[in-house]
């Protein structure tokens, strides 16, 4: 019986959290681009719960472009909704990439069709998350993006 317990604990150690995954996200400086106030507030709260302290917000793509023109040094990751009036998330991404900006970009959307995924990829998206999502799913996406771009 003791041998089985010892083996069980050995197996459990294999599944412990990877220390690299436990790194805090508080070094992220995130710009949220979302036209719906409630969705923006929800995303801001999720990020704050994950330890992100530097969060900037924009209500649309045009405003986000203006912000990035003047304050791009303040941001090292963008989380953007796809469907917004005026300038959509993917149009914002295209314009941003045309300026040479290469910071990670997480597209938030309800779309899951292959054409949309391909369109976002061609535009230069770093990651893609489908609504609705949980804080755990958001954290996983952020960590994947950080790992991919480090």
N, C-alpha and C positions, 0 to 999 in steps of 0.2 A: 504493500500500500504506500509506504513512504517513497519508494522508487517512482511510483506513478505520479505522486505529488511533485517530486523533484522534476520529472519530465514535463509536467504541466507548467510549472513555473518557468522552465527553460523555454517552452514554446511561447509563453506569454511575453517573455522578454523580446522575442522576435517582433512582436506587434506593438512594442512601445513606440511612442511618437519619435519621429526623426528629429533630432535637435535643430536641424536646418529649417524644418517646417514650423518649429516653435518660435522662430525669430519674430519679434514684434513688427507690426506694420506701421509703426509710428514715424518712420522715416519717409513715408509716402506723402507727397503733396498732390492732392487730387482735385481736378476740375470736374464737377458734375455739370453736364449739359442736358437739361430736361425741362420741357415746357410746362409740365403739370406740377404745380406747387406741392401737392400731397405726395406724389411719387418722388420728387426731389427731396422732401423732408424725410421720407422713409429711407431713402438711400443714404442720406447724410447721417441719420441715426444708426443705420447698420454699420457704416464706416466708423463712426465714433465708438460703437461697441467693440469693433475690431482693433481699436487703439489708434486709428488715424486721427491726428489732431489738426492737420493743415488741410482744410477742405474749402474750396472755392466753388461758387455756384454761378450758373448762367441759365437764363430762361429760354434761350434759343441759340441757334447756330451763328447768327450774325453777331450777337453780343459776345459769344464765345470767341469768335475770330478777332474781334476788337480787343478783348482781354488778352488773347494770346499774342497779338501784335505788340502790346505794351508790357506784358508781364509774363512772358513764357518761361522766364527763369524761376518763377514761383511754382511751376507745375512740372511734375515728372510722370504723371499718368492722367489720362482722360477717360472718364466714364460717360458715355453719351447715348441718349435715346435715339432710335432710328427715326420714328415718326414725329416730326415737329413741323409746325407751319413755317412758311417762309423758306428756311434753309434746313433741309432734312439732315439727319445725322450723317448719312453717307456723303451728302454734298459737302457738309462741313469737313468731314474727313478728307475728301479729295482736295479741297482748297487748302487745308492745313498741310497736307503732304506736299502740295505744289510749292509751298514756301520752304521746304527742306526740313521741316519739323519732323523728328523721328521718335518722339516719346511714345510709349505704349498707349494703345487706344483700345478700350473695351466697349464694344457695341452692345447696347441693351435693347432688346426687341421682343415682340410677340411673334415675329416671323420665323419660320423654320424651313421654308421651302429652299431647295437647293440653289435656285437662281439668286435668291437674296444672300445666301451664304457666299456664293461665288462672287457676287457683286461687291460685297464687303471685303472679301479677301483681295480682290483686284485693286480696290481703293486703298488698301494698306492697313486694314484692321489687324490688331494683334490678337484679340480674343473676342469671343461672341458669347453672350449669355441670354437665354430665353426667359421672358417673363411668364409666370411669376417665378421668383427664386428666393431661396432662404438665405439668411446670413452665412450659414455654413457653405452653401454653394458659391456665394460671392467670395468668401475667403479663399476657397479652393481655386477659383478662377484667378484671383489676384496673385496667389502664390505661384500658379503656373506661369502667369505672365512675367512675374518677377524673375523666376528661374529661367524662362526663355530669353529674356532680354538682358540678363546679367553677364 
